[in-house]
């Protein structure tokens, strides 16, 4: 889960700090954490799940996503659309997650929360972890111990964190005015460039985009077939489109 503000100093966990957790189907709470949740989706999350389902990003957004603009910044906030009266994740089954290998960042982090931000005086993003308060979870009573660093590696979080933190360059851009929300036109640019990869790829190759933004042939070739290269281009495009 993502934290909207840094945890208090006493709750911050270092990479070497330990916690106990193990999730399995014998627990009485199994799958309970997959309902009644605001489950955020990052651009990289969406890319991975869409590919797993092998559907167009337009269809994915329509079927599985809830969208709202942040009331202060105007940046899009996307989350998985819960299903039915019990608000269950559409990807959960009696045996667990049907997209487990491509599950979102928040699910990989659980039972941890992560906060990240940029300090202008430091080269790398600042990050903090904390153990979430989850009274119904029995997994934290298990005797399997982890360090934060071990959990991050075990859950395959490193490529997710690397791509997710590219958003920090947009949110903390030196030319961004924090007191001014994105316009509707700017919100649309963010949605297309980061959350609708199939439409963004069409935009890149079926308009004057490559010429206008001086994209070299090697990058264009990668972007045509490589979704991560496309998303990376989306981040670069937004720095110019929002702040040039």
C-alpha positions in Angstrom: 0.0 0.0 0.0 1.1 3.5 -0.7 1.3 6.1 2.1 0.0 9.6 1.5 2.4 11.1 4.1 5.6 9.8 5.7 5.1 7.5 8.7 6.0 9.0 12.1 9.7 8.5 12.9 9.0 5.8 15.4 7.1 3.8 12.8 9.6 4.1 10.0 11.4 0.8 9.1 14.9 0.6 7.6 15.9 -2.0 5.1 17.5 -4.1 7.9 14.4 -3.9 10.2 12.4 -7.1 10.6 8.7 -8.1 10.7 6.7 -11.3 10.7 4.3 -12.3 7.9 3.2 -15.2 5.9 0.0 -15.5 3.8 -1.5 -18.8 2.8 -4.8 -20.5 2.2 -5.1 -22.1 5.6 -5.5 -18.7 7.3 -9.0 -17.8 8.3 -8.6 -14.3 6.7 -7.4 -15.7 3.4 -8.6 -13.3 0.6 -10.2 -10.9 3.1 -7.6 -8.3 2.2 -8.9 -8.4 -1.4 -12.2 -6.6 -0.7 -13.5 -3.2 0.4 -10.2 -1.6 -0.5 -9.0 1.4 -2.4 -6.4 -0.5 -4.4 -4.3 2.1 -6.3 -2.8 1.4 -9.7 0.4 2.9 -10.9 1.2 3.2 -14.6 3.5 0.2 -14.4 0.9 -1.8 -12.6 -1.6 -1.1 -15.3 0.9 -2.1 -18.0 1.6 -5.4 -16.4 -2.0 -6.4 -15.7 -3.2 -5.3 -19.1 -0.5 -7.5 -20.8 -1.5 -10.4 -18.5 -5.1 -10.1 -19.6 -4.1 -9.5 -23.2 -6.7 -6.7 -23.8 -6.6 -3.2 -25.2 -5.9 -0.5 -22.6 -9.2 1.2 -23.4 -11.0 -2.0 -22.5 -9.0 -2.4 -19.3 -9.8 1.1 -18.2 -13.5 0.7 -18.9 -13.8 -2.7 -17.2 -11.5 -2.6 -14.3 -10.6 0.9 -13.3 -12.1 3.7 -11.2 -10.7 7.2 -11.9 -10.8 10.5 -10.1 -8.6 13.5 -10.1 -6.7 14.4 -6.9 -8.7 17.4 -5.5 -5.5 19.4 -4.9 -3.1 18.6 -7.6 -5.5 17.4 -10.3 -3.3 14.4 -11.1 -5.3 11.3 -12.0 -5.7 8.7 -9.2 -6.6 5.2 -10.5 -7.7 2.2 -8.6 -9.1 -1.2 -9.3 -12.9 -1.3 -9.6 -14.2 -3.6 -6.9 -17.0 -6.0 -8.0 -20.4 -6.8 -6.5 -22.2 -5.9 -3.2 -19.2 -7.2 -1.2 -16.7 -5.0 -3.2 -14.4 -7.8 -4.1 -11.3 -7.4 -6.3 -12.3 -8.7 -9.8 -9.1 -10.8 -9.9 -9.5 -12.7 -6.7 -10.6 -16.4 -6.8 -11.2 -18.9 -4.0 -7.6 -20.1 -4.6 -6.1 -16.6 -4.5 -5.1 -14.0 -7.0 -5.7 -14.9 -10.7 -3.0 -12.4 -11.8 -0.6 -13.1 -9.0 2.5 -12.9 -11.2 1.5 -9.5 -12.3 -0.3 -8.2 -9.2 0.0 -4.5 -8.4 2.6 -2.8 -6.3 0.2 -2.3 -3.3 -0.5 -6.1 -3.2 3.2 -6.8 -3.4 4.0 -4.4 -0.5 1.3 -5.8 1.8 1.5 -5.8 4.9 3.9 -2.9 4.4 3.2 0.7 3.3 5.7 2.7 1.4 6.2 6.5 1.1 8.6 8.1 -1.4 9.5 11.7 -2.2 12.3 13.8 -3.5 14.7 15.9 -1.4 16.2 18.5 -3.8 19.5 18.2 -1.9 19.7 14.4 -2.5 20.3 12.5 -5.7 18.0 9.5 -5.0 14.4 9.5 -3.9 13.7 9.3 -0.1 11.7 6.3 0.9 10.1 5.0 4.1 8.4 1.8 4.9 6.0 1.0 7.8 4.0 -1.9 9.0 0.3 -1.3 8.3 -2.4 -1.6 11.0 -4.4 -4.6 9.8 -6.4 -6.0 12.8 -8.1 -8.8 10.7 -4.9 -10.1 9.2 -3.7 -13.4 10.7 -0.6 -13.5 8.5 1.3 -11.1 10.8 0.9 -13.7 13.6 2.9 -16.3 11.6 6.5 -17.0 12.6 8.1 -16.3 9.2 10.5 -13.4 9.6 11.7 -10.9 7.0 13.8 -7.9 6.7 12.3 -5.1 4.7 15.1 -5.6 2.0 14.3 -9.4 1.9 10.6 -8.7 1.4 11.2 -6.2 -1.4 13.3 -8.7 -3.2 11.1 -11.7 -2.6 8.0 -9.9 -3.8 9.7 -8.7 -7.0 9.2 -5.1 -6.1 12.5 -3.6 -7.4 11.3 -3.1 -11.0 8.0 -1.8 -9.8 9.7 0.7 -7.5 12.1 1.8 -10.2 9.3 2.6 -12.6 6.9 4.0 -10.1 9.5 6.4 -8.8 9.7 8.0 -12.2 6.4 9.7 -11.3 8.3 11.6 -8.7 10.1 13.6 -11.4 6.6 14.7 -12.6 5.1 15.4 -9.2 8.1 17.2 -7.8 9.2 18.9 -11.0 10.9 22.3 -10.1 8.6 24.1 -12.5 5.4 22.7 -11.1 3.3 25.1 -9.0 1.9 22.9 -6.1 -0.9 25.4 -5.5 -2.2 25.1 -9.1 -4.1 21.9 -10.1 -3.8 20.4 -13.6 -6.2 21.6 -16.2 -8.6 19.1 -17.9 -6.3 19.2 -20.9 -3.3 18.4 -18.8 -5.1 15.6 -17.0 -5.9 14.1 -20.4 -2.3 14.2 -21.4 -1.3 12.3 -18.2 -4.0 9.7 -18.7 -3.0 9.0 -22.3 0.8 9.0 -21.7 0.8 6.9 -18.5 -2.4 5.0 -18.3 -3.5 4.2 -21.8 -0.5 2.7 -23.5 -2.2 1.4 -26.7 -3.7 4.9 -27.4 -0.4 6.6 -26.6 1.5 4.3 -29.0 -1.0 5.2 -31.7 -0.4 8.9 -30.9 3.3 8.5 -31.1 3.3 6.8 -34.5 0.3 8.2 -36.2 0.9 11.9 -35.6 3.9 14.2 -35.9 5.0 13.2 -32.4 8.4 11.6 -33.4 9.4 14.7 -35.3 8.0 17.3 -32.9 9.8 15.8 -29.9 12.9 14.8 -31.9 12.8 11.1 -31.1 15.7 9.2 -32.6 15.3 6.1 -34.7 16.6 3.7 -32.1 14.2 4.9 -29.4 11.3 4.9 -31.9 12.1 1.3 -32.8 12.1 0.2 -29.1 8.9 2.1 -28.3 7.1 0.3 -31.2 7.2 -3.0 -29.4 8.6 -2.4 -25.9 5.9 -1.3 -23.4 8.5 -0.2 -20.8 10.2 1.9 -23.3 6.8 3.4 -24.2 6.1 4.2 -20.6 9.5 5.7 -20.2 8.8 7.9 -23.2 5.5 8.9 -21.6 7.2 10.2 -18.5 9.7 12.2 -20.7 6.9 13.6 -22.8 5.0 14.8 -19.8 8.0 16.8 -18.4 7.8 18.8 -21.6 4.1 18.8 -22.1 3.3 20.0 -18.6 6.3 22.1 -17.7 8.0 23.4 -20.9 
